[in-house]
Amino acid sequence: QKEVEQDPGPLSVPEGAIVSLNCTYSNSAFQYFMWYRQYSRKGPELLMYTYSSGNKEDGRFTAQVDKSSKYISLFIRDSQPSDSATYLCAMTPPSYKLIFGSGTRLLVRP
Amino acid sequence: EPEVTQTPSHQVTQMGQEVILRCVPISNHLYFYWYRQILGQKVEFLVSFYNNEISEKSEIFDDQFSVERPDGSNFTLKIRSTKLEDSAMYFCASSEKPLMGEQYFGPGTRLTVT
């Protein structure tokens, strides 16, 4: 079983839609969870950072962590074409090392 | 907004040559990292660095790799004898605190080994 699993997509939605991106993980030691956005051939950009179970909201983005199910989600409201990118989940036990998912490619159609 | 910068953006080298990839972390950050991403694959951790010492490294980070903080602003990754399989995007990251994630990444250096 992979440590972090993420559906690669691509996920194609119309502009204005609510997008749901998800990751599952197997290591119950993970405590810190992040979502990064990566445009083609660019560096990962930190979007959301959460610790422990629950929800965290920042503008159009909501990150959700369910440690009992080992499941994290990122919701994007009112999606825009500029949101088209690859979204990476990442997590750490804590450790210096981040463990990344493979990324979900999102396309928001105008 | 402060950001991590990396140079060069693209480096082409021949197999067996040494390369040095450079990074300037965010100025008040004390923890530095290198990751790599082979085309179409996951971002993979290579090494973390604090107080002039390696704090953690992966199995990828073997003897051909080294890291250094040569001055107060730069952080470098050296690959001594490049192989074809070293071709990848190399990302530098930095963080204010250790062990809690929240790492900020640079734009990357694309290394092509021919």
Interface residues (C-beta under 8 A of the other chain):
Chain A: Y32 F33 M34 Y36 R41 K42 G43 P44 E45 L46 Y49 Y51 L88 A90 M91 T92 P94 S95 Y96 K97 L98 I99 F100 G101 S102 G103
Chain B: V4 Q6 Y31 Y33 Y35 Q41 K42 V43 E44 F45 S48 S55 E56 S58 M89 F91 P98 L99 M100 G101 E102 Q103 Y104 F105 G106 P107 G108 R110
